[in-house]
Amino acid sequence: MTSVISRNDIRGAHALIRPHIRRTPVIQVDLADLDEPGSAGPGAVRPAWLKLEFLQCAGSFKARGAFTNLLLRDVPAAGVVAASGGNHGVAVAYAAGRRGVPAKIFVPTVSAPAKMGRIRELGADLVVTGERYADALAAAEDWVRSSGAMSVHAYDQRETILGQGTLALELSEQVSGLDTVLVPVGGGGLISGIASWYAGDVRVIGIEPDGAPTLTYARAEGRPVDAPAGGVAADALAPRRVGELVFPITQAYVEDVLLVDDASILAAQRALWRAFRIAAEPAACVGIAALLSGGYKPAPGENVAVVISGSNMSPSQLG
C-alpha cells in the first residue's frame, strides 16, 4: 500500500503556506531533566529532540492544515465552517481572519474554555453543541448543507493532511539522522501527514490517551471503528473514530501505536513546565508521557523526536 500523499505534494503545500505560518524551532533536551527532583539521582543522559509546535500561529500545528485548505480551495461567499475539539477551531478562525472570510466554528461542551474564548476573540461565530466532537461534527455538516459554506475537516481531508505533513518537512531539515518520531494521535491528521512525508524512512510511533484509543481500536479491527472518547486530553485527542482517509496511510507507514494514561500525561505536562518552561496542553504531552512512563524505551543511541503539538489552555493548568 502506498500513501495517497507524496513528499512533492507536501513540498507544494509548504511553499504555499510558508508566508502564513511559523517555522517552529526544534531543541535538543536531556529527558533526565524531566525526572522528578530527587527521584533517582544523576543518571545516564537521555537525549531527545522536541519540535515546539505549540509556538505555531494560533497555538498549535492545526494552523498548517487550516491555511492549506483556505489557500488551495475556492472559498465561497458563505465562508468556512469547522467542527473542532478546540485547536482546529482556533486555527480555522485565525486563518479565516487573516484571509478575510467568515468562519463558523462548532465545538462540544468538553472543549476547553480557553479555546472557546480564543475562537471568539479571533472573530469567528462560535456554536457550542453536544458533549463530544462527533456531535459538533454533525452540527457542522448540517450547517454546510444549509448555508453553502466550505467545510474544513479537522483531520480526514487531503488538504488538512497535506498541511500537517509540512511539520515533518521542517523537522527533516532541522534534525539529520532521525530514527523515530513520537506523534500525538486524535483523528489522525497529524500522524498521517508526518507518516506520508517520512514514508517508512523514519520510524513513526503514534501516542494516544488510553481514554481515547481511536487508532488503537482501528488497528485491532482493521478499519476505523468507534472508540471511547474521554480523558484529560478529550478536547483535543478524542474524536469518535480515526479518519477513513487517514487510516490506510497509518497502516502503511506507522510502525506502532502506544497508550498512556491520564496520570502520566499530567505528570509529563508538569515536568515540561518545571524543567524547560514549556507550557503545553495535555494532548501535546502524550509523547513525553510515553518516554517518562517507560511506554516507549529508545534503544541506546536512538535519535528520537517528540512533537509538542499545542498550547491552547489556561495558564492555571500548569499548577
Secondary structure, DSSP 8 states (H G I E B T S, - for coil): ---SS-HHHHHHHHHHHGGGS----EEEEEGGGGS-TTSS-S----EEEEEEGGGSGGGBTHHHHHHHHHHHS---TT-EEEE-SSHHHHHHHHHHHHHT--EEEEE-TTS-HHHHHHHHHTT-EEEE-SSSHHHHHHHHHHHHHHH--EE--SSSSHHHHHHHHHHHHHHHHHSSS--EEEEE-SSSHHHHHHHHHHTTSSEEEEEEETT--HHHHHHHHTS-------STTTTTS--SS--TTHHHHHHHH--EEEEE-HHHHHHHHHHHHHHH-----GGGGHHHHHHHHTSS---TT--EEEEE-B--S-GGGG-
